[in-house]
Amino acid sequence: MEKSTLKNKGTMVTLVGIAIMTVMIVTKLILPGSLFSGYALIVGIASFFIVEALEKTPDDESGLRFRTFPNDLKKPQVLLWVLLPVVLTIAVLICGKLFFEDFYRQYIEHVIGRTSLEMDLGNFLTWGLTSVITVLGEEIAFRGFLFGKGSKILPTTVCLIGSATLFALAHIATGSQAIVFYDLFGVFYDAVFYALAFLRSGNCLVSYVPHCLNNFLGLLLVKVLFK
């Protein structure tokens, strides 16, 4: 009986957390420059740990596992979903340089503009430290909580598409329609890959790897290809 009550409380916190995150992030469609998506990140992280505590999730079933990380990487198809988004990022940037340089320069300026607080090109170490922390928070909130906890009470496909959509919308910024759409599409399909890495491993530390690699390799390639 006690276990059932704890499960119900966990379900309630999950539903409330998803609802609050959704409202905060969707608000960015009206106010692109607002900080609501940052607050949504905090809500997602807090909700993840609250649910884990309420449901007394065992360490080996947690959505954030350090001890089992090496073994989780070896699970079937995990490396595919870890490496694929990184390979695609490299390929897309190289193709952008070769065939669509003018468009990509505008796109890169847009991305740097919307991440100005996190992506200081003049200080790689500062940006790197900030990015490492921020990305972990995003993985806990969007993959560990929205997708992981959400898929325990809602259809997996709904949570996958929904979490990827909200992740993309959280990165929205003002700009030309073509650039904004391309930016959001790129963030969306990256989020799908990260979610699939989480789905196969059950550990958001695994999805954290391609997310971090994408950020760092993307920045390095931008500095090399578009300097």
VOMIDREN-131168 format. One record per residue (C-alpha): x, y, z; residue number from 1; residue in one letter. Coordinates in Angstrom, 2 decimals. Layout:
% residues N
rec x: X&y: Y&z: Z&num: NUM&residu: a
...
***
This chain:
% residues 227
rec x: 0.00&y: 0.00&z: 0.00&num: 1&residu: m
rec x: 2.81&y: 2.39&z: 0.92&num: 2&residu: e
rec x: 4.63&y: 1.61&z: -2.32&num: 3&residu: k
rec x: 1.48&y: 2.33&z: -4.32&num: 4&residu: s
rec x: 0.98&y: 5.65&z: -2.52&num: 5&residu: t
rec x: 4.56&y: 6.71&z: -3.22&num: 6&residu: l
rec x: 4.11&y: 5.75&z: -6.88&num: 7&residu: k
rec x: 0.96&y: 7.86&z: -7.10&num: 8&residu: n
rec x: 2.76&y: 10.82&z: -5.59&num: 9&residu: k
rec x: 5.57&y: 10.37&z: -8.08&num: 10&residu: g
rec x: 3.08&y: 10.28&z: -10.93&num: 11&residu: t
rec x: 1.42&y: 13.47&z: -9.69&num: 12&residu: m
rec x: 4.74&y: 15.30&z: -9.42&num: 13&residu: v
rec x: 5.66&y: 14.11&z: -12.92&num: 14&residu: t
rec x: 2.40&y: 15.38&z: -14.44&num: 15&residu: l
rec x: 2.61&y: 18.71&z: -12.63&num: 16&residu: v
rec x: 6.28&y: 19.14&z: -13.56&num: 17&residu: g
rec x: 5.58&y: 18.39&z: -17.23&num: 18&residu: i
rec x: 2.68&y: 20.85&z: -17.25&num: 19&residu: a
rec x: 4.74&y: 23.65&z: -15.65&num: 20&residu: i
rec x: 7.70&y: 23.08&z: -17.98&num: 21&residu: m
rec x: 5.42&y: 23.05&z: -21.01&num: 22&residu: t
rec x: 3.72&y: 26.33&z: -20.09&num: 23&residu: v
rec x: 7.02&y: 28.06&z: -19.32&num: 24&residu: m
rec x: 8.68&y: 26.94&z: -22.56&num: 25&residu: i
rec x: 5.68&y: 27.62&z: -24.81&num: 26&residu: v
rec x: 5.64&y: 31.15&z: -23.38&num: 27&residu: t
rec x: 8.87&y: 31.71&z: -25.35&num: 28&residu: k
rec x: 6.79&y: 31.67&z: -28.53&num: 29&residu: l
rec x: 5.22&y: 34.92&z: -27.32&num: 30&residu: i
rec x: 8.28&y: 36.30&z: -25.51&num: 31&residu: l
rec x: 11.38&y: 34.82&z: -27.23&num: 32&residu: p
rec x: 13.74&y: 36.85&z: -25.06&num: 33&residu: g
rec x: 12.22&y: 35.72&z: -21.76&num: 34&residu: s
rec x: 14.05&y: 33.62&z: -19.17&num: 35&residu: l
rec x: 11.12&y: 31.22&z: -18.72&num: 36&residu: f
rec x: 13.00&y: 28.37&z: -20.41&num: 37&residu: s
rec x: 15.76&y: 28.75&z: -17.81&num: 38&residu: g
rec x: 13.20&y: 28.49&z: -15.03&num: 39&residu: y
rec x: 11.69&y: 25.47&z: -16.81&num: 40&residu: a
rec x: 15.10&y: 23.81&z: -16.66&num: 41&residu: l
rec x: 15.19&y: 24.28&z: -12.89&num: 42&residu: i
rec x: 11.66&y: 22.85&z: -12.61&num: 43&residu: v
rec x: 12.68&y: 19.79&z: -14.65&num: 44&residu: g
rec x: 15.80&y: 19.11&z: -12.60&num: 45&residu: i
rec x: 13.96&y: 19.53&z: -9.29&num: 46&residu: a
rec x: 11.06&y: 17.34&z: -10.47&num: 47&residu: s
rec x: 13.45&y: 14.57&z: -11.54&num: 48&residu: f
rec x: 15.06&y: 14.32&z: -8.10&num: 49&residu: f
rec x: 11.75&y: 14.72&z: -6.25&num: 50&residu: i
rec x: 10.21&y: 11.83&z: -8.21&num: 51&residu: v
rec x: 13.27&y: 9.66&z: -7.64&num: 52&residu: e
rec x: 13.11&y: 10.40&z: -3.91&num: 53&residu: a
rec x: 9.34&y: 9.85&z: -3.63&num: 54&residu: l
rec x: 9.45&y: 6.56&z: -5.51&num: 55&residu: e
rec x: 12.65&y: 5.51&z: -3.72&num: 56&residu: k
rec x: 14.19&y: 4.60&z: -7.06&num: 57&residu: t
rec x: 17.04&y: 2.06&z: -6.62&num: 58&residu: p
rec x: 20.46&y: 3.28&z: -7.77&num: 59&residu: d
rec x: 20.61&y: 0.75&z: -10.61&num: 60&residu: d
rec x: 17.22&y: 1.97&z: -11.94&num: 61&residu: e
rec x: 17.86&y: 5.68&z: -11.62&num: 62&residu: s
rec x: 17.83&y: 7.82&z: -14.75&num: 63&residu: g
rec x: 21.16&y: 9.34&z: -13.61&num: 64&residu: l
rec x: 23.75&y: 6.68&z: -12.89&num: 65&residu: r
rec x: 27.49&y: 7.26&z: -12.56&num: 66&residu: f
rec x: 28.48&y: 3.77&z: -11.41&num: 67&residu: r
rec x: 26.94&y: 1.90&z: -14.36&num: 68&residu: t
rec x: 27.96&y: 4.43&z: -17.01&num: 69&residu: f
rec x: 30.64&y: 2.25&z: -18.71&num: 70&residu: p
rec x: 28.27&y: -0.73&z: -18.93&num: 71&residu: n
rec x: 25.40&y: 1.45&z: -20.13&num: 72&residu: d
rec x: 27.56&y: 2.61&z: -23.04&num: 73&residu: l
rec x: 27.97&y: -1.03&z: -24.10&num: 74&residu: k
rec x: 24.25&y: -1.76&z: -24.31&num: 75&residu: k
rec x: 22.84&y: -2.59&z: -27.78&num: 76&residu: p
rec x: 22.58&y: 0.41&z: -30.17&num: 77&residu: q
rec x: 23.74&y: 2.90&z: -27.54&num: 78&residu: v
rec x: 26.97&y: 3.84&z: -29.32&num: 79&residu: l
rec x: 25.03&y: 4.29&z: -32.56&num: 80&residu: l
rec x: 22.79&y: 6.97&z: -31.02&num: 81&residu: w
rec x: 25.75&y: 8.51&z: -29.19&num: 82&residu: v
rec x: 27.94&y: 8.86&z: -32.28&num: 83&residu: l
rec x: 25.35&y: 9.50&z: -35.01&num: 84&residu: l
rec x: 24.39&y: 13.06&z: -33.97&num: 85&residu: p
rec x: 28.06&y: 13.99&z: -33.63&num: 86&residu: v
rec x: 28.91&y: 12.65&z: -37.09&num: 87&residu: v
rec x: 25.90&y: 14.45&z: -38.56&num: 88&residu: l
rec x: 26.92&y: 17.74&z: -36.92&num: 89&residu: t
rec x: 30.38&y: 17.50&z: -38.45&num: 90&residu: i
rec x: 28.98&y: 16.57&z: -41.88&num: 91&residu: a
rec x: 26.36&y: 19.32&z: -41.85&num: 92&residu: v
rec x: 28.85&y: 22.04&z: -40.92&num: 93&residu: l
rec x: 31.30&y: 20.94&z: -43.60&num: 94&residu: i
rec x: 28.51&y: 20.84&z: -46.21&num: 95&residu: c
rec x: 27.35&y: 24.24&z: -45.01&num: 96&residu: g
rec x: 30.82&y: 25.65&z: -45.55&num: 97&residu: k
rec x: 31.14&y: 24.09&z: -49.00&num: 98&residu: l
rec x: 27.69&y: 24.79&z: -50.43&num: 99&residu: f
rec x: 25.77&y: 27.31&z: -48.30&num: 100&residu: f
rec x: 28.44&y: 29.51&z: -46.70&num: 101&residu: e
rec x: 26.47&y: 32.78&z: -46.69&num: 102&residu: d
rec x: 23.42&y: 31.12&z: -45.14&num: 103&residu: f
rec x: 25.55&y: 29.30&z: -42.58&num: 104&residu: y
rec x: 27.32&y: 32.45&z: -41.50&num: 105&residu: r
rec x: 23.90&y: 33.98&z: -40.76&num: 106&residu: q
rec x: 22.84&y: 30.80&z: -38.97&num: 107&residu: y
rec x: 26.01&y: 30.76&z: -36.84&num: 108&residu: i
rec x: 25.52&y: 34.41&z: -35.89&num: 109&residu: e
rec x: 21.96&y: 33.53&z: -34.86&num: 110&residu: h
rec x: 23.11&y: 30.60&z: -32.69&num: 111&residu: v
rec x: 25.87&y: 32.65&z: -31.05&num: 112&residu: i
rec x: 23.35&y: 35.42&z: -30.42&num: 113&residu: g
rec x: 20.85&y: 33.18&z: -28.65&num: 114&residu: r
rec x: 23.57&y: 31.54&z: -26.53&num: 115&residu: t
rec x: 25.55&y: 34.67&z: -25.72&num: 116&residu: s
rec x: 25.39&y: 34.01&z: -21.98&num: 117&residu: l
rec x: 26.79&y: 30.50&z: -22.43&num: 118&residu: e
rec x: 28.97&y: 30.70&z: -25.54&num: 119&residu: m
rec x: 31.76&y: 33.22&z: -25.11&num: 120&residu: d
rec x: 34.01&y: 32.64&z: -28.12&num: 121&residu: l
rec x: 36.68&y: 34.84&z: -26.58&num: 122&residu: g
rec x: 37.06&y: 32.63&z: -23.54&num: 123&residu: n
rec x: 36.81&y: 28.96&z: -24.44&num: 124&residu: f
rec x: 37.53&y: 27.66&z: -20.94&num: 125&residu: l
rec x: 34.84&y: 29.79&z: -19.32&num: 126&residu: t
rec x: 32.33&y: 28.81&z: -21.97&num: 127&residu: w
rec x: 33.37&y: 25.16&z: -21.69&num: 128&residu: g
rec x: 32.85&y: 24.99&z: -17.93&num: 129&residu: l
rec x: 29.49&y: 26.74&z: -18.18&num: 130&residu: t
rec x: 28.41&y: 24.49&z: -21.06&num: 131&residu: s
rec x: 29.38&y: 21.28&z: -19.25&num: 132&residu: v
rec x: 27.19&y: 22.22&z: -16.27&num: 133&residu: i
rec x: 24.32&y: 23.55&z: -18.37&num: 134&residu: t
rec x: 24.23&y: 20.49&z: -20.64&num: 135&residu: v
rec x: 24.06&y: 18.14&z: -17.66&num: 136&residu: l
rec x: 21.10&y: 20.12&z: -16.34&num: 137&residu: g
rec x: 19.40&y: 19.95&z: -19.74&num: 138&residu: e
rec x: 19.88&y: 16.19&z: -19.92&num: 139&residu: e
rec x: 18.43&y: 15.66&z: -16.44&num: 140&residu: i
rec x: 15.44&y: 17.91&z: -17.17&num: 141&residu: a
rec x: 14.62&y: 16.93&z: -20.76&num: 142&residu: f
rec x: 15.82&y: 13.34&z: -21.07&num: 143&residu: r
rec x: 15.84&y: 12.16&z: -17.44&num: 144&residu: g
rec x: 12.60&y: 13.85&z: -16.43&num: 145&residu: f
rec x: 10.44&y: 14.83&z: -19.42&num: 146&residu: l
rec x: 11.27&y: 11.76&z: -21.47&num: 147&residu: f
rec x: 12.34&y: 9.22&z: -18.84&num: 148&residu: g
rec x: 9.82&y: 9.86&z: -16.06&num: 149&residu: k
rec x: 7.17&y: 10.98&z: -18.53&num: 150&residu: g
rec x: 7.31&y: 7.75&z: -20.55&num: 151&residu: s
rec x: 6.45&y: 5.75&z: -17.42&num: 152&residu: k
rec x: 2.96&y: 7.25&z: -17.43&num: 153&residu: i
rec x: 2.52&y: 8.41&z: -21.05&num: 154&residu: l
rec x: 3.23&y: 6.73&z: -24.43&num: 155&residu: p
rec x: 6.95&y: 6.63&z: -25.22&num: 156&residu: t
rec x: 6.52&y: 8.13&z: -28.68&num: 157&residu: t
rec x: 4.52&y: 11.05&z: -27.27&num: 158&residu: v
rec x: 7.22&y: 11.74&z: -24.69&num: 159&residu: c
rec x: 10.01&y: 11.43&z: -27.27&num: 160&residu: l
rec x: 8.44&y: 13.87&z: -29.72&num: 161&residu: i
rec x: 7.10&y: 16.11&z: -26.95&num: 162&residu: g
rec x: 10.42&y: 16.39&z: -25.08&num: 163&residu: s
rec x: 12.31&y: 17.05&z: -28.34&num: 164&residu: a
rec x: 9.79&y: 19.73&z: -29.35&num: 165&residu: t
rec x: 9.99&y: 21.48&z: -25.99&num: 166&residu: l
rec x: 13.79&y: 21.25&z: -26.07&num: 167&residu: f
rec x: 13.78&y: 22.97&z: -29.46&num: 168&residu: a
rec x: 11.32&y: 25.66&z: -28.39&num: 169&residu: l
rec x: 13.45&y: 26.37&z: -25.31&num: 170&residu: a
rec x: 16.19&y: 27.46&z: -27.75&num: 171&residu: h
rec x: 14.02&y: 29.75&z: -29.86&num: 172&residu: i
rec x: 15.25&y: 33.28&z: -30.54&num: 173&residu: a
rec x: 14.20&y: 36.12&z: -32.81&num: 174&residu: t
rec x: 15.57&y: 36.25&z: -36.35&num: 175&residu: g
rec x: 14.63&y: 35.63&z: -39.95&num: 176&residu: s
rec x: 12.02&y: 32.90&z: -40.35&num: 177&residu: q
rec x: 14.29&y: 30.67&z: -42.46&num: 178&residu: a
rec x: 17.16&y: 30.87&z: -39.94&num: 179&residu: i
rec x: 14.91&y: 30.35&z: -36.92&num: 180&residu: v
rec x: 13.17&y: 27.35&z: -38.52&num: 181&residu: f
rec x: 16.48&y: 25.76&z: -39.53&num: 182&residu: y
rec x: 17.91&y: 26.32&z: -36.06&num: 183&residu: d
rec x: 14.89&y: 24.78&z: -34.33&num: 184&residu: l
rec x: 14.84&y: 21.83&z: -36.72&num: 185&residu: f
rec x: 18.49&y: 21.12&z: -35.97&num: 186&residu: g
rec x: 17.94&y: 21.31&z: -32.21&num: 187&residu: v
rec x: 14.86&y: 19.08&z: -32.56&num: 188&residu: f
rec x: 16.55&y: 16.23&z: -34.41&num: 189&residu: y
rec x: 19.54&y: 16.40&z: -32.05&num: 190&residu: d
rec x: 17.11&y: 16.06&z: -29.15&num: 191&residu: a
rec x: 15.54&y: 12.99&z: -30.77&num: 192&residu: v
rec x: 18.98&y: 11.35&z: -31.00&num: 193&residu: f
rec x: 19.75&y: 12.21&z: -27.37&num: 194&residu: y
rec x: 16.41&y: 10.74&z: -26.31&num: 195&residu: a
rec x: 17.12&y: 7.53&z: -28.23&num: 196&residu: l
rec x: 20.51&y: 7.28&z: -26.52&num: 197&residu: a
rec x: 18.70&y: 7.65&z: -23.19&num: 198&residu: f
rec x: 16.02&y: 5.15&z: -24.21&num: 199&residu: l
rec x: 18.60&y: 2.49&z: -25.03&num: 200&residu: r
rec x: 20.79&y: 3.13&z: -21.98&num: 201&residu: s
rec x: 18.31&y: 4.35&z: -19.34&num: 202&residu: g
rec x: 20.98&y: 6.80&z: -18.21&num: 203&residu: n
rec x: 21.02&y: 10.52&z: -19.03&num: 204&residu: c
rec x: 24.78&y: 10.57&z: -18.48&num: 205&residu: l
rec x: 24.96&y: 8.60&z: -21.73&num: 206&residu: v
rec x: 22.87&y: 11.14&z: -23.65&num: 207&residu: s
rec x: 25.03&y: 13.81&z: -22.03&num: 208&residu: y
rec x: 28.04&y: 12.57&z: -24.03&num: 209&residu: v
rec x: 26.77&y: 13.37&z: -27.58&num: 210&residu: p
rec x: 25.20&y: 16.61&z: -26.33&num: 211&residu: h
rec x: 28.54&y: 17.81&z: -24.95&num: 212&residu: c
rec x: 30.49&y: 16.58&z: -27.97&num: 213&residu: l
rec x: 28.10&y: 18.36&z: -30.31&num: 214&residu: n
rec x: 28.56&y: 21.64&z: -28.46&num: 215&residu: n
rec x: 32.34&y: 21.47&z: -28.30&num: 216&residu: f
rec x: 32.97&y: 20.04&z: -31.77&num: 217&residu: l
rec x: 30.42&y: 22.44&z: -33.23&num: 218&residu: g
rec x: 32.21&y: 25.41&z: -31.68&num: 219&residu: l
rec x: 35.65&y: 24.21&z: -32.78&num: 220&residu: l
rec x: 34.49&y: 23.56&z: -36.35&num: 221&residu: l
rec x: 32.79&y: 26.96&z: -36.51&num: 222&residu: v
rec x: 36.03&y: 28.63&z: -35.44&num: 223&residu: k
rec x: 38.02&y: 26.65&z: -38.03&num: 224&residu: v
rec x: 35.60&y: 26.76&z: -40.96&num: 225&residu: l
rec x: 33.96&y: 30.17&z: -40.53&num: 226&residu: f
rec x: 36.69&y: 32.33&z: -38.95&num: 227&residu: k
***
